[in-house]
């Protein structure tokens, strides 16, 4: 299980991030200023740090310099949207730079991308009686291989990585089809229905009225 440190002084934002990371299968710790983060990094290991820039005591720009020797990837989370701020953050060594406010689904996708780039993602994912080998892209249900299309597989991964989160149809489409959503929900609905049926997850991946779908799993 990947362990993520959230360094964010706005506690409501920090808690929202923590809940969604935990729901997506990550271990998560939160601190609220740069000094707390530096102390924790000295004593514990982390696979990724989500770092605000405007922090009490030690700001994010200073803290990322402290983090470098530990070779922990960093994603900046910040309201500083100027190009010069983004360039500065990336030049200081951040792997990514996310501007507030952001969609949780986007944050989770960026987290997954950075962890994958650093070879820290788990090869195997699971939900109920379905297991996924992400290297071979083999999906099994009760140890029986289930043949999914490319889009069905990508949909399954999206839902598994966003458990208990209501995903809007436009976000599903843009994440899986990699193009702008034009307002036609039939493509999403058809592929989700086929994927659910193949895996026997009709009562687990449920429609959310006027929004899209949610993969429900008890914590």
Order of alpha helices (4+ residues) and beta strands (2+ residues): beta-alpha-beta-alpha-beta-alpha-beta-alpha-beta-alpha-beta-beta-beta-beta-alpha-beta-alpha-alpha-beta-beta
